[in-house]
Amino acid sequence: LQLYEDIIASDAQTIQVQQDTMAAQQETIRAQAQMIKNMRLLLERQDERIEELERAV
């Protein structure tokens, strides 16, 4: 019975570590998505500025 309880406890700990890892990965993905969004906005602004400069020439 003790062996069974040890296995269950170990499995529960493994699952907790996996859940924590997944949560951290999700946060990283959210941060990367925000960074991509910010970069896209920056590039759009740069494109607009280039178009303005080209029209001014």
ChimeraX attribute file (.defattr): number of C-alpha atoms within 10 A of each C-alpha:
attribute: neighborCount
match mode: 1-to-1
recipient: residues
	/A:1	6
	/A:2	7
	/A:3	8
	/A:4	9
	/A:5	10
	/A:6	11
	/A:7	12
	/A:8	12
	/A:9	12
	/A:10	12
	/A:11	12
	/A:12	12
	/A:13	12
	/A:14	12
	/A:15	12
	/A:16	12
	/A:17	12
	/A:18	12
	/A:19	12
	/A:20	12
	/A:21	12
	/A:22	12
	/A:23	12
	/A:24	12
	/A:25	12
	/A:26	12
	/A:27	12
	/A:28	12
	/A:29	12
	/A:30	12
	/A:31	12
	/A:32	12
	/A:33	12
	/A:34	12
	/A:35	12
	/A:36	12
	/A:37	12
	/A:38	12
	/A:39	12
	/A:40	12
	/A:41	12
	/A:42	12
	/A:43	12
	/A:44	12
	/A:45	12
	/A:46	12
	/A:47	12
	/A:48	12
	/A:49	12
	/A:50	12
	/A:51	11
	/A:52	11
	/A:53	10
	/A:54	9
	/A:55	8
	/A:56	7
	/A:57	5
